[in-house]
């Protein structure tokens, strides 16, 4: 997305800090760990273990996986938990293994997979934690990977909140054979891939290396800055003074703009960043971007979640 520069403002070297320059302690106050969940424990149990390991009061996770499921489980530290809803809405990718009782009929199975692509009904199973009701989810891709005559592996690229167990049941109804979900692995959540994840054992080893040997190099690689969580949002760059007032709850005013992406629309969700790249807030555009650029004064966006602590930048006229 092309950017429109609006100001040649500079940033104070005495205030704020580039995300990559944060200390380990600062990252633990608001950061992200990409965990490769193992089969067995629940998502809540793994989060509790990690929270206890780090001695933190606040740690959450982005997207529950069933105990038997494995794969991408983002852990949110400190203020990063304010972005849980953003993370839960990310599209997901899964690899699932289905057991088809009575053997696979290729023609019927391929037709069933085709019918489960696009906008489909996806009713939560009885064992789910949400209310069982009729709803739809968009399946962007459903590919058959391999089979052994009784089991078939499929890859699903889907909207957040899709129940793969329900898909397995519905595929069975379409082919007229009992079909069970026997393995499930989440390989991606939004921009986060399984290749970026670490195991709980690796996380524990990195923590030991720091707590016992004073070496934080492994944890610094594992704990990512909070900014990674908003990487998919359009970014508006603002002045230091604007960051200071927004941290106190004020809206973004036109004089505070440094640069803005082209084509923004009223009501669109955006990320407000400092010149150094720090996330200040998630905000909603109050008018189209082109209208905002034409203004000399007035409100441009209103924060929905403020992430920059007060006092990082001094307050004065933008």
N, C-alpha and C positions, 0 to 999 in steps of 0.2 A: 504494500500500500504506500503510494507516494506521500511525502510529507511536505507541508507548506511552512517555511520558516517565517516567523512573525517578529522576532526580536533577536538581537545579538547580546542578550544578557549573559553575564558571567556568574559563576558560582563561588561562594566564599570557601577558601581552603581551610578556614578555621571551624567550619560547621559542617555536620553531615559526613558521610563516608560512602565511597563506592561499595556496592554490595559484596564484591569479591574481596574487599579489604577488611571485612568484619572479622572480629575475633570469634573463637569457638563459643565463648560465653554469649556473645551477641547473637550468634546463629541459633543457639538453644532458646533464646527469648522469642524467636520467631523464624522458624526454618522448616525444612521439609526433608523427611527421610523416605526413600523409595525402597520398600521392603518386598522381598520375594517370599510371600507367605507359604509355609509348608502345610501339608495335610495334617489334620488332627486338631490343633487348637482353633478356637474361634478368633475372629478378627478382634473382638473386645479383649480376649485374653492376651493376645500378642501385644496389643496396645498397652495394656496394664503392665505387662512384663517390661516393656521398653520404658514406660513412665517411671516404674520403680527403679530400673537400672540407672536412669539419668537423674533420679531424685527430683523430678519436675512435678509441679502441681497440675499443669495443664498439658495434655497430649490427647489428640483424637485421631481418627482415621477417616479416610475418604473413600467410602464404598465397601459395604460389608460383603465378605465372601463366606459361603457355608464352610463348616469345619473340614469337609472332605476336599474342598476346592483349594487350588494353589494359585500363585501368581501375584500380579502387581497390587500392592496394598500401600498407598501413600499414608505416612504418619505425619501429623501436623503438630508442630511444637509451638507452645505459647500463643502469641497473637495470630499465628497462621491459622488457628482454629476458626477465626472470623471468616475465613474463605472456604469453610467446609461445604457450604451450599453450592459454590461455584464448582468445586471439585466433583461433587456428587452428580452434577449435570453434564459432566464430560461423557462423550461417546466412549463405548467400551469395545474391546476385541477379545474374543474367547476362542480357545480350541477345546472342543468337547468330543468325548467318545460315547457313542450310543450303542447299547446292546439291543439287537433286534431279535426277538424270540421267533424261531421258525425260519431263520435265514433271510438274506437280502434279495429282494426283487429289484434289480437295477432300474428298470423303467418306472416302477411305482415310486421308488425312493427318490429318483431325480425329479419326478413330477411333484412330489410332496415338498421337496426342498425349494422348488421354484415357487410353490404356493405360499411358502413361509418367508418369502422375500418381499420387501416393500412395506407398506403399512398393514400390520396384522393385529388381530386380537391377541392379548397376552394377559390372561387372568392369573394373579399371584396364586401359587399353590397354598393348600391349607396350612402348611408348616411355616409359611413366611410370617414376618413380623408386621406386615402391613395388612390393611383391610382388604379382604377378598372381594373384588368388584370387577366388572367388565371394563376394560380399558384397551387402548391401542399403543403399539410401539412401532417405530420404523426400523426395519432391518435393511441396512444398506448393502450388505453382501453376505451371502451364505454359500460357501464353497465346500464341496466334498473333497477331502484330502486323500483318504485311503480306507480300505476295508479288508477284513479277513474272512468274509462270508457270514460272520455272525456279529461283528462289531464294525462300526463305521466312524471315522474321525471327520469332523466338520469344523470349519472356521466361520465364526459369526462376527460381523462388524455391525454393531447395533446401537440404538439409542440407550441412554442411561435408564436404568430401572427395568430392563428386559429380564424376564425370568427364563433361563435356559432350560430348567427342569420342565417348565410349562411347554416350551417349544418341543422338547423330546416327546412329551405326552401327546401333543397335537400331531407331530409327525407320525406317531404310532397309529393315531385315529385315521389319518389320511391313507396310510398303507394297509390298514386292517390288521396290524400285528402289534403286540405289546412291545413297547420301546422304553428302555430305561436309560437315564443319564448315569453313567458309571465313573466318568472322569471329567473334570472341568479345570481349565487353566486360563486365567485372565492374562493375556499377553500384552495388553495395552489399555491405558486409561487416559483419554485425551492425548496429550503430547508425550506422556510417560510410557516408556517401553520396558518390557521385561529385561532387556539388555542393560538398563540403567539401574536395576535393583540389586540389593544385597540380601543375603540370608540373615536370619536372626543370630546365627552363630558368628557370622562376620561382624555384625554390629556389636555383639558382646566382646569379641576379641579386640575391636577398635577401642571400645570403652576401657578395657583392661589396660591396653597400651598407653592410654592417656592417664588414667587414674593411678596406675602403678609405676609407670616409667616416665610420665611427663611428656610423652610424645603424642601430639594431637594431629599429626599428619593424616592418619587414616580417617579420623572423625571429620576432619575438615573436608575431605573428599566425599564423605557420606552425607553430611548435613548440608543440604543445598539452601541458598538464600530464598526468602519468601517470594522474591520477585518471579521466580520460576513458575509460581502458581498462577500468575496473571499474564503469562507470556502470550496466551492466545487472544488477549483483548487488545483493541486499538489503544495506542499509547499517546497521551497528550503530555508534552513536556512543559513544566511551569517554572517560574522564578522561585528563588529561595524564599522571598517574602510571602509569596502566595502559598508556598508549602507551610509556612509558619501559621498563617491564618486558617488554612484548611484543617491543620492539626487541631485547632481549637473549635472546629465545627462550622466554619464559614464556607459559603459556596465559592466556586472558582469564578473570579471576575475577569473580564476581558483584558485589563492591563497586566494580568499575571501570566498570560500565554507567552511561551517561547516558540513552540511549533505544534502543529496539529495535523493529523492524517487527513487526506482528502476523502470526501464522500460520507462524512459522519451524518447521522440522522437524529432528529429529536427522539428522545426516549432510549437511544442506544447506550449500552453499558460500555464504559471506557475505563482505562487505568490512568491515573495521574502520577507522573514520575517527576522527580527533580532532575536537574541538569546532570547530576552525578549518577542517575539511574535508579535512585531509591524509590520504592513504591510509597506514595503518600496516601492514596485512597482509591477505592472503587467508586465511580460516580456515574450518574445518569445525565446524558445531554439534555439540556432544557430547550434547545432549538437545533436546527440543522447547522452543520459545520460552516457552510458558506455564509449563513446569516451571522454566525458568531464572528467570523473573520471581518465582516463589514462593520461591526460595531466598534465604537471607541470606548464605551462604558457598558456596564450591565453584567448580569449573571450568565455564565456559559454552561456550567454544570453544577449539579448538587450531589454531594457525597452520600453514598449509601452505606459505606463501611470505611472508617478512617483507620489507617494502619501506621502512620508515622507518629511516634510519641511527641507530645508537646515539649518544647524546649530545645529540640534538635537545631532549629533555625530561629533566630531572633525575629520578633514581630516589629515590622515597620512598614511604611507605605510601599505598596508594590510598584 
